[in-house]
Amino acid sequence: MTDFRYVIRDLTTEGEQVDALVSDLDDAGWALPTPAAGWSVKHQIAHLSFIFKIAGLSAAEPRKFAELAKSSMARGFDAAVNAALDDYLGDPNEVVLNRWRAERDAGIKALAAVPADQVVPWLVNPLPPAILACAGMMELFAHGQDVADALGVRPERTDRLAYLVGFAVRVRDFGYEARGLTPPEQEFRFEITSPSGQLWTFGPEDSMQRISGSAEDFCLLVTRRRHRDDLDVRAEGALADHWLDIAQAYRGPAGEGRKPGQFDR
């Protein structure tokens, strides 16, 4: 699921899908509130632009990235991200759209230029470029979903979700770490059904802690864009059931998440 050639291709396609959501918006559309408290559509696109900008910096200019990361982590990454948004939000919407396109494309191009067997610096640990690209898929899914919710549309989901599913399994423990909890030693079994009907499996077959369900709903869960009660994601075992409450595929504070019944199924 992390074949470098394909993840770069599919990251590009996912970026274009998010772009299509905002390419024809008027000023009122850019100002629409999204489910993330205090964030408009413009905030969401500015955030994505910044994320792809620093991903490109990590790949193309790792020393500069290291300096940026050091200063960002000193004051907290969330604070650094929010401060970076100020650099975008004062621009006209058309300028933000063009910056998003340019920084997204440059970030993906820089990642694609890194040999697949090397690593690039990131916020906590260096990562293979394919894994960082998978993290980019997570960002696009999460913030693209917020934009789609603001616009009242449902994004088309494809088997490109495989990268986010695999990434979320890889970072299973982020939810524990964000809450100061000790992750369980037991491995989980994940059985996730893709949009095309394929079954994606991870973990030991005989595990007593099991997660199953649809890929789209699993991704909505781990990005905390829907409440578990509104999703086709099931758990067997007490540890797995608890994980559904705290699952997240990103580091740092979990955020408020979404309320049960907040969105139509």
C-alpha positions in Angstrom: 0.0 0.0 0.0 3.0 2.3 0.1 4.5 1.6 -3.3 6.2 5.0 -3.9 5.2 5.3 -7.6 1.6 4.9 -6.9 1.3 6.9 -3.7 2.7 10.0 -5.4 0.3 9.5 -8.4 -2.6 9.1 -6.1 -1.6 12.0 -3.8 -1.7 14.2 -6.9 -5.1 12.9 -7.8 -6.5 13.5 -4.3 -5.1 17.0 -4.3 -6.9 17.7 -7.6 -10.1 16.3 -6.1 -9.9 18.8 -3.2 -9.0 21.5 -5.6 -12.2 20.8 -7.6 -14.2 21.6 -4.5 -13.0 25.2 -4.3 -11.9 26.1 -7.8 -15.2 27.9 -8.7 -16.2 29.3 -5.3 -17.2 32.9 -4.9 -16.2 34.9 -1.9 -19.2 33.7 0.1 -18.2 30.1 -0.5 -14.7 30.7 0.8 -16.1 32.3 3.9 -18.5 29.4 4.7 -17.9 27.9 8.2 -16.7 24.3 8.3 -17.3 21.8 11.1 -13.9 22.7 12.6 -14.8 25.5 15.1 -13.6 28.9 13.9 -12.4 27.6 10.5 -13.8 28.6 7.2 -13.2 27.0 3.9 -10.4 29.5 3.4 -8.8 28.3 6.7 -8.9 24.7 5.5 -7.2 25.4 2.2 -4.6 27.7 3.8 -3.8 24.9 6.2 -3.4 22.3 3.4 -1.2 24.7 1.5 1.1 25.2 4.5 1.3 21.5 5.1 2.4 20.8 1.6 4.8 23.7 1.7 6.6 22.3 4.7 6.5 18.7 3.2 8.2 20.1 0.2 10.7 21.9 2.3 11.6 18.7 4.2 12.2 16.9 0.9 14.1 19.6 -0.9 15.8 21.6 1.8 16.0 19.5 4.9 18.3 21.9 6.8 15.8 24.7 6.5 13.0 22.3 7.5 14.9 21.3 10.6 15.3 24.9 11.6 11.6 25.5 11.0 10.6 22.4 12.9 12.8 23.2 15.9 11.2 26.7 16.3 7.7 25.3 15.7 8.0 22.5 18.2 9.4 24.9 20.8 6.1 26.8 20.9 3.9 23.9 20.0 3.1 22.7 16.5 -0.6 23.7 16.7 0.5 27.3 17.6 2.9 27.3 14.8 0.3 26.1 12.3 -2.2 28.7 13.4 0.4 31.4 13.2 1.3 30.3 9.7 -2.4 30.7 8.7 -2.1 34.4 9.2 0.2 34.5 6.3 -2.6 33.2 4.0 -5.8 34.6 5.5 -4.9 38.2 4.7 -4.6 37.4 1.0 -7.5 37.6 -1.5 -9.2 34.3 -2.1 -7.9 34.0 -5.6 -4.3 34.4 -4.3 -4.9 31.7 -1.6 -6.2 29.4 -4.4 -3.1 30.0 -6.5 -0.8 29.5 -3.5 -2.5 26.2 -2.6 -2.0 25.0 -6.2 1.6 26.1 -6.4 2.7 24.8 -2.9 0.8 21.6 -3.3 2.4 20.8 -6.7 5.9 21.9 -5.5 5.6 19.8 -2.3 4.5 16.7 -4.3 7.3 17.2 -6.9 9.9 17.5 -4.1 8.7 14.3 -2.4 8.7 12.5 -5.7 12.4 13.5 -6.3 13.5 11.7 -3.1 14.7 8.1 -3.6 12.2 5.7 -2.1 14.9 4.1 0.1 15.9 7.3 1.8 14.1 9.3 4.6 13.2 12.9 4.9 13.0 14.8 8.2 9.6 15.3 9.8 8.2 16.7 13.0 9.2 13.9 15.4 11.1 11.2 13.4 12.5 11.0 9.8 10.1 9.2 7.4 10.4 7.5 4.1 8.9 9.7 1.4 6.1 7.2 0.7 5.0 7.4 4.4 5.0 11.2 4.4 3.0 11.1 1.2 0.5 8.8 3.0 0.3 11.4 5.8 -0.5 13.9 3.0 -3.4 11.7 1.9 -4.6 11.9 5.5 -4.5 15.7 5.5 -6.3 15.9 2.2 -9.0 13.5 3.3 -9.6 15.2 6.6 -9.6 18.8 5.5 -11.2 18.0 2.2 -14.0 16.4 4.1 -14.4 19.6 6.2 -14.7 21.6 3.0 -17.2 19.1 1.5 -19.3 19.3 4.6 -19.4 23.1 4.5 -20.5 22.9 0.8 -23.0 20.1 1.5 -21.5 17.6 -1.0 -20.1 14.1 -0.6 -16.6 13.5 -2.0 -16.2 10.5 -4.3 -14.2 7.8 -2.4 -12.0 5.3 -4.2 -9.5 2.6 -3.4 -7.0 5.4 -3.0 -8.1 5.2 0.6 -5.8 2.3 1.0 -2.9 4.7 1.8 -4.8 6.3 4.6 -6.1 3.0 6.0 -2.6 1.6 6.0 -1.2 4.8 7.6 -3.8 4.8 10.3 -3.0 1.2 11.2 0.7 2.1 11.3 0.1 5.0 13.7 -2.5 3.1 15.8 -1.0 4.5 19.0 -1.3 8.2 18.3 -4.7 8.3 20.1 -3.2 6.9 23.2 -0.1 9.2 23.1 -2.3 12.3 22.6 -4.1 11.5 25.8 -1.1 10.4 27.9 -2.2 6.8 27.9 0.0 3.7 27.6 -0.7 1.8 24.3 -1.7 -1.8 24.8 0.9 -4.4 23.9 -1.6 -6.6 22.1 -1.7 -6.3 18.3 -5.1 -5.6 16.7 -6.6 -7.3 13.7 -8.0 -4.9 11.1 -10.4 -6.0 8.4 -11.4 -3.1 6.3 -13.6 -3.3 3.1 -12.5 -1.0 0.3 -14.9 1.1 -1.8 -14.5 -1.5 -4.6 -15.3 -4.4 -2.2 -11.8 -5.7 -1.6 -10.9 -6.7 1.9 -7.7 -5.1 3.3 -6.3 -6.9 6.3 -3.6 -6.0 8.9 -2.4 -7.7 12.0 -2.6 -11.3 13.3 -5.6 -13.3 12.3 -6.0 -14.8 15.7 -6.0 -11.5 17.6 -8.9 -11.1 20.1 -8.9 -7.4 19.5 -10.5 -6.7 16.1 -11.7 -3.7 14.0 -13.8 -4.1 10.9 -15.9 -1.9 8.6 -15.9 0.2 5.5 -12.8 2.0 4.4 -14.5 5.4 4.1 -16.0 5.2 7.5 -12.7 3.9 9.0 -11.0 7.0 7.5 -13.7 9.3 8.8 -13.1 7.7 12.3 -9.3 8.1 12.4 -9.5 11.7 11.1 -12.2 12.4 13.7 -14.6 13.8 11.0 -17.5 11.6 12.3 -18.5 10.2 15.6 -18.1 6.4 15.9 -21.9 6.0 16.5 -22.6 7.2 13.0 -20.1 4.9 11.2 -19.9 1.4 9.9 -16.9 0.5 12.0 -17.1 -2.3 14.6 -14.9 -3.6 17.4 -14.6 -6.9 19.1 -12.7 -6.9 22.4 -12.6 -4.3 25.1 -9.3 -2.8 23.9 -10.5 -2.4 20.3 -13.8 -0.9 21.5 -11.9 1.7 23.5 -9.7 2.5 20.5 -12.7 3.5 18.5 -13.3 6.3 21.0 -9.7 7.6 20.8 -8.5 6.7 17.3 -6.7 9.4 15.4 -4.2 9.3 12.5 -2.3 12.5 13.5 -0.1 13.6 16.3 -1.0 16.2 18.9 -4.3 17.2 20.5 -7.4 15.2 19.3 -9.6 18.2 19.0 -13.3 18.2 19.8 -14.2 15.7 17.1 -17.8 15.4 15.9 -21.0 14.8 17.9 -23.3 11.7 17.3 -25.9 12.5 14.7 -24.2 15.7 13.6 -24.3 14.5 10.0 -26.8 12.5 8.0 -25.5 9.0 7.3 
